[in-house]
């Protein structure tokens, strides 16, 4: 037995006498086996199969710590990837995952569109993409087939050419979901400046054309700010094109250029979250201070070739 000064009870020496191939600490009254993590003056032994903390009153299985630690290591390696590779990998994985999950919803939407009005389920409109290349953007059709012959090139919230189902799809932005196909094809990104019609791109200044240096996206700061754009254009009367070209488009491009100059992967995630939240909120005070007629929103209507 080993006796401590002033100890009122003896302790068996087997508790403290351990092989010499262990870690020893100066002035320590006991030895701890090297097979575990040891801390000076620890009153107990912890098996090496767990993580041990000084003076911890419990044991935690190593599996509890292995998973988050592995995730941490994975994320650390991921964030060291070039931004362009990380962004493209994120776009591919998310678009493929959402398309797979949303297929039942897409089927219901397709049936509703066909029952509501004659015409195709999808609309394919020409847009300007990265480096000025043209591509066909996918959307669910929300207007009557002969919309170009019934009114102006840009629509507003009360446009009679919008179908009943189309009005619902536009409100929740469900009509934009097929653009995930464009993302999967590499023509668009989840986050980025919204793609424009070639006739509007023709009005860009040399500085504004910098937005064509990146892939266009489904969501952007401008998309969030102008999410109720159709309400803005509704108060513009007959001057829809003029209002869009002189007020709305320049402000969107200003925001898009600011996004390009500060773009980051974490910033894209924040924009994506804000865009999702914005679908269920009304225009903010900040937005109402800058819009034509006191309102600002978040998207164009449909052009003379079909959908916007």
MOBELVEN-V188778 format. One line per field, one symbol per residue. ss: DSSP state (H for helix, E for strand, C for the rest). burial: b if it has 9 or more other ideal C-beta (glycine too) atoms within 8 Angstrom, else e. A space follows every 50 residues. Layout:
# MOBELVEN-V188778
ss=???
burial=???
This chain:
# MOBELVEN-V188778
ss=CECCCCCCCCECHHHCCCCCCEECCCCCCCCEECCCCCCCCCCCCCCCCE ECCCCCCCCEEHHHHHHHHHHHHHHHHHCCCCHHHHHHHHHHHHHHHHHH HHHHHHHHHHHHHHHHCCCCCEEEEEEECHHHCEEEEEEECCECCCHHHC CCCCCCCCCCCECHHHHHHHHCCHHHCCHHHHHHHCCEEEECCCCECHHH HCCCCCCHHHHHHCCEEEECHHHHHCCCHHHHHHCCCCCHHHHHHHHHHH HHHHHHHHHHHHCCHHHHHHHHHHHHHHCCCCCCHHHHCCCHHHCCCCCC CCCCCCCC
burial=ebeeeeeeeebeeeebeeeeebeeeeebeebbbeebebbeebeeebeeeb ebeeeeeeeeebeebeeeeeeeeeeeeeeebebeebbbbbbbebbbebbe ebeeebeebbebbeebeeeeebbebbbbbbebeebebbbbbbbbbebeee eeebbbeebebbbebbbbbbeebbbebbbbbbbbeebbbbbbbbbbbbeb beebeeebbebbebbbbbbbbbbbbbbbbbbbbbbbeeebbebbbebbbb bbbebbbbbbeebebebbeebbebbeebbeeebeeebbeebbeebbbbbb bbbeebbb
